[in-house]
């Protein structure tokens, strides 16, 4: 079993597009589901922290690996 329900790859997109796309995707999901987001925008780290605080969705994981940023966001 994977640790997420949907995956969204926003590689190559810069702020605010990763957040806009993630918001759209989360809106189609059910409460408790987890979205895995991949980004190449260094600003996405702070953006997704703010996004979680503003929307009440839970940022489960935020990590950087090989110049990419990976986030797990749980819809509340």
C-alpha positions as CSV (number, residue, x, y, z in Angstrom):
1,X,0.0,0.0,0.0
2,X,1.4,3.4,-0.9
3,X,1.4,6.3,1.6
4,X,-0.7,8.5,-0.7
5,X,-3.9,8.4,-2.8
6,X,-3.0,10.8,-5.6
7,X,0.2,12.2,-7.1
8,X,0.7,15.7,-8.6
9,X,4.0,16.5,-10.4
10,X,4.5,20.2,-10.7
11,X,8.1,20.0,-11.8
12,X,9.2,23.0,-13.9
13,X,6.4,25.2,-12.6
14,X,7.1,28.2,-10.4
15,X,5.1,29.9,-7.7
16,X,2.2,30.2,-7.5
17,X,1.4,27.4,-10.0
18,X,2.3,24.4,-7.7
19,X,0.0,25.7,-5.0
20,X,-2.9,26.5,-7.4
21,X,-2.6,23.0,-9.0
22,X,-2.4,21.3,-5.5
23,X,-5.4,23.3,-4.3
24,X,-7.5,22.2,-7.3
25,X,-6.4,18.5,-6.8
26,X,-7.1,18.6,-3.1
27,X,-10.6,20.0,-3.8
28,X,-11.4,16.8,-5.8
29,X,-10.3,14.5,-3.0
30,X,-12.1,13.2,0.1
31,X,-11.3,14.0,3.6
32,X,-8.4,11.9,5.0
33,X,-6.9,11.3,1.5
34,X,-3.2,12.2,0.9
35,X,-1.8,14.0,-2.0
36,X,1.9,13.6,-3.0
37,X,3.3,16.7,-4.6
38,X,6.6,16.9,-6.5
39,X,8.1,20.3,-7.2
40,X,11.3,21.8,-8.5
41,X,10.5,25.3,-7.1
42,X,12.6,26.0,-3.9
43,X,9.9,28.5,-2.8
44,X,7.4,25.6,-2.7
45,X,8.7,24.6,0.8
46,X,7.4,27.8,2.4
47,X,4.4,28.0,0.1
48,X,3.1,24.6,1.1
49,X,3.7,25.3,4.8
50,X,1.6,28.5,4.4
51,X,-1.0,26.7,2.3
52,X,-1.4,24.0,5.1
53,X,-1.8,26.7,7.7
54,X,-4.3,28.7,5.7
55,X,-6.4,25.8,4.5
56,X,-6.2,23.6,7.6
57,X,-5.0,20.7,5.5
58,X,-2.2,18.8,7.1
59,X,1.4,18.8,5.7
60,X,2.6,15.3,6.7
61,X,6.0,15.4,5.0
62,X,8.2,17.9,3.3
63,X,11.6,16.8,2.0
64,X,14.2,17.7,-0.6
65,X,16.0,15.1,-2.7
66,X,18.1,15.5,-5.8
67,X,17.0,19.2,-6.3
68,X,13.3,18.2,-6.1
69,X,10.9,18.8,-3.3
70,X,8.4,16.3,-2.2
71,X,5.3,16.9,-0.1
72,X,2.6,14.8,1.4
73,X,-0.5,16.7,2.2
74,X,-3.6,15.2,3.9
75,X,-7.0,16.7,3.2
76,X,-8.8,17.4,6.4
